[in-house]
Amino acid sequence: MKKSLFPLGLAITVLLITSTLSFAKMAVSLQQKVVQITTVSTSGSLEAADGSTYYLRSEPLQEKALSFEGKQARILFYQSGTTLTCVELAPVSSPEFEIKPLKSPPPTAR
């Protein structure tokens, strides 16, 4: 009786596709733009004049954001699903952020 390798091949293919899709979801690209900051909340987010909400990545960044409340700022952020996360703020007069591609993917939580 000859056993088929089809189930094993199918299982490996599904595993590879699943791994690729989950890695693709992790990949985020940094973006930058100038926004008018209307409100900085104590819960760690800022509201832009265009209605977007950016979550601030750290407490020091929240303190920095307070100095831009009511002003324009250059923000560096990434989008994951519908969530926008701000990773850096700078005055509009400052040069654009230098965005370097990652040489290797970030470590994953297990």
N, C-alpha and C positions, 0 to 999 in steps of 0.2 A: 504494500500500500504506500503510495507516494503522497507525502504531505505537501500542501501548497504553501508557498512563501508569501502569498498575497496578503494575509492578515498582518504579518510582520512588516511588510513593505508599507502597507496602509498606515499602520501605527507610527512608523518612523516618519512618514510624510506628514501626518497630522501634527506630530511633535515638532517637526521643523517649522511648519507654517505657524503654529501657535507661538513658538519661541521668537520667530521673526516679527510677528505682529505685536507681541508684548514689548519687544525691544524698540519697535518703531513708535509705540505710544510713549515711551520714556524720552525719546529724543525731542528736545525743545531747542528752539533757536531764539537767541536774544534779539530784541528789536529795540529801537529807540525812537522817540518822538518828543516834540515839545507840546506840553499841555498846560492849561490854566488850572491851577490847583484851587479848588473852592473850599474844601473842608478836609482837615486831617482829624481823624477820630482817635479816641483813646484806645479803641479796640484793635488798632494796628492796620488801618486802611486809609486811603486818601480818595477823595471824590474829585474827578476832573469836571471841567465845565461842559464837556461833551456827554456827560452822564455816565462815563466809565468809572468803575471802582477798581482800584489797584490795591492789592494786599501788600503790606510792607514786610520785607523778609526778616528784619531784625529790629530790636528796640532802638539801637543807635540811629538807624535809618528813620525811625518814627520821629525822634528828636530833631533830626536834620530836616525832615519834611515840614515840621512846624514852622521853620523859618521861611518856607516857601508858600505858606498859606495865603491865598489871595493874590499870588503872583504866578508868573509863568516859570516853568522849570523844564529842563531836559531830563527825561527819564529813560532808564534802561530797564527793560522788563521782558518777561517771557509769558507766553500763553499756554496753559495746559487745560484743554477742554474749553470751558467758558470762563475759567479763572485767570485773571491777570495778576502777576506777581512782580512788584517793583524790586529791583535789586540794587539800584543806585539812582541818585538824584544829583543834578548839577545846575548851576545858573545857565540861562539861555546863552549868555555871552561866552561860555566855556566852549572849547572845541568839542566836536562830536566824540562819543565814546569809541574807543578802538575795540572792535569785536573780533576776537581771534577764535578760529574753529578749535574745537576740542581735539586733542591728539588721540585720546582714548575715551571710551564712554565712561561716564561717572560710575562709581561703585553702586551696586544695587543692594537694597535692604533685603534680608532674607527672613 
